[in-house]
Amino acid sequence: MATFLPFFSYSLEGYIKAKRYLLTKNIDVSQLRGFQLVEVANDIKETEAEQA
């Protein structure tokens, strides 16, 4: 059974990468805090991966 690894980790580095990623997608990050931001970025990345 494969273990799902998130695209962005729940660390400061992952947070920064996730925030940059969301900004490139023109998503307003002002309402997102901490883990929420990383979760949203991971959801979008996961959706893109499934569509590819």
C-alpha positions as CSV (number, residue, x, y, z in Angstrom):
1,M,0.0,0.0,0.0
2,A,1.5,3.4,-1.0
3,T,1.7,6.2,1.5
4,F,0.5,9.5,0.3
5,L,3.1,12.2,0.7
6,P,1.9,15.8,0.5
7,F,3.4,18.0,-2.1
8,F,4.1,20.7,0.5
9,S,5.3,19.6,4.0
10,Y,3.9,21.0,7.2
11,S,7.1,22.9,8.0
12,L,8.2,26.5,7.6
13,E,9.9,25.6,4.3
14,G,6.8,23.8,3.1
15,Y,4.6,26.8,4.1
16,I,6.8,29.2,2.2
17,K,6.8,27.0,-0.9
18,A,3.0,26.6,-0.7
19,K,2.4,30.3,-0.3
20,R,4.6,31.0,-3.3
21,Y,2.7,28.4,-5.3
22,L,-0.7,29.8,-4.4
23,L,0.4,33.3,-5.3
24,T,1.5,32.0,-8.8
25,K,-2.1,30.7,-9.1
26,N,-3.5,34.2,-8.2
27,I,-5.2,32.8,-5.1
28,D,-5.8,35.3,-2.2
29,V,-3.8,33.9,0.7
30,S,-4.6,36.7,3.2
31,Q,-7.4,34.6,4.8
32,L,-5.3,31.4,5.1
33,R,-3.3,30.7,8.2
34,G,-0.6,28.1,8.7
35,F,-1.8,24.6,8.0
36,Q,-4.8,25.9,6.1
37,L,-2.6,27.4,3.5
38,V,-0.5,24.2,3.1
39,E,-3.7,22.1,2.9
40,V,-5.2,24.3,0.2
41,A,-2.0,24.2,-1.8
42,N,-1.8,20.4,-1.4
43,D,-5.4,20.1,-2.6
44,I,-4.8,22.1,-5.7
45,K,-1.5,20.3,-6.5
46,E,-3.3,16.9,-6.0
47,T,-6.1,17.9,-8.3
48,E,-3.7,19.0,-11.0
49,A,-1.8,15.7,-10.7
50,E,-5.0,13.7,-11.1
51,Q,-5.9,15.7,-14.2
52,A,-2.5,15.3,-15.8
